Each structure stands twice: as C-alpha cells, then as structure tokens.
Amino acid sequence: MIVKAANQNRQDNYKLLIGSVVPRPIAWVSTRSTDGRLNLAPFSFFQAVCPEPPTVIISVGRRADGEWKDTALNALATGELVVNLVNVEVGEAMNVSSGSYPFGVSEFELAGVTPATSAVVKVPRVAEAPIAFECHLGQTITLGPGDGDHLLVLAEVVAFYVRDDLYHNGRIDPARLQPLGRLAGNQYSMPGEIFEMIRPE
C-alpha cells in the first residue's frame, strides 16, 4: 500500500508519522520566562543530532490559539532550556505536565516534581529526572504552512546531569535508566530486552 502525503490531511499524516517512528524518546523541557515563571512540558519529536558541539533537536508546536507554546516563547526570550529525560519512575509526573495549562501555571507544582539548580544555565532541571541536559538555544527553523506551525529548536548542551548509578566508564547503563518511549495516541513503551549486534568492519 502506498499513501501519498499530498492526498491526506495533516492529522492523517501525523498519525502515520507517530505510529511508525517508534519508540521515540521524550524531552521533558523546563524553561523560565523573563519574569521568572517556570514551565515544564514533554515533547516526543526529539533526538540527539550532533556530538560536537553536543546538540539535540526538539519540535515545538503552536497552541490552539495560534501562539507558540510556552516552551518556545521562553526559550526564544531567554536563550536557555533544560531537556530532562523521562524514565519509568517519572512517567506519571511527565504525563501530568502534558496538559494545556494557562501561561504562568507551574507544571513543576502540578506534577509534584522539584526544581533543582542547574550548573550553568538559570533554568532549573527536574530533580527527579535521571538525566538532564542544560542547553543554550542555538538555531531555530520554522516549519509548516503560513507562518509555520512548528518551531524546530536546535539546542546546544552545555552541561550534563547524570544520576550517579547510571554512569559507568563514561557510558549510560540502559538497564538502570529504564527509558520510557512514546508511541502513538496515549501509548508508551516500557523498556524491553537489551541485546547487542556487532557492526561489521
């Protein structure tokens, strides 16, 4: 079966994308407004894209009223954000923070998680998250029709927080991390069997 994207509407193409590109890591992004209000929101259009400088990419959409989501507004205004990684332990709190709340409402409080002081940026990380990337805003690219409905954010990682028990010889222990993966709709994936395949020379 061949499905031409041009013959479908936005929602149908969205469903095919998120149902096919699975599981996706979840960027639980904390930001701070210029007047100090905290925001916390999850995004599964997220990936690591470059080691030098260490860079991640996140796609942030607009709210129903057409304005950019708070994550984008705050990152654009301050040039800083923290990408907290989501595992099984913080999955429920992440889900609480995914709601559409008025600007200025603290998802930290709603989700019952703790803002922890970052080492380099002014934006706090989530203390309960197993890993966090402190980031400076790099490039942004607007995608979509008209003025664009998604902001592609390239964020340079300037400091890594890694929970002590996850870090072994410069690497992350995936079995201990227990990353939560995003599927489609309301579905998530739990960590499964871990195995190795050696690359050919």
FENGI-V600315 format. One record per backbone hydrogen bond with DSSP energy under -1.0 kcal/mol. NH is the residue of the N-H (numbers start at 1). CO is the residue of the C=O. Records with the same first field share a line. If there is no record, write none. Layout:
NH=CO  CO
//
This chain:
7=4
8=5
13=9
14=10
15=11
16=12
17=13
18=14
19=15
20=16
21=17
22=20
24=182
27=43
28=84
29=27  41
30=82
31=39
33=37
36=33
39=31
41=29
43=27
46=44
47=57
49=55
50=55
55=50
56=155
57=47
58=153
59=45
60=151
63=67
66=63
69=61
73=69
74=70
75=71
76=72
77=73
78=74
79=75
81=135
82=30
83=133
84=28
85=131
88=178
91=88
94=90
95=91
96=92
97=93
98=95
99=96
101=99
105=102
110=106
111=107
113=108
116=125
125=116
127=114
129=126
132=161
133=83
134=159
135=81
136=156
137=79
138=154
141=152
143=150
148=145
149=143
150=143
151=60
152=141
153=58
154=139
155=56
156=136
157=54
158=134
159=134
161=132
163=130
166=163
167=164
168=171
171=168
173=166
177=173
178=174
180=86
181=189
182=24
183=187
187=184
189=181
//
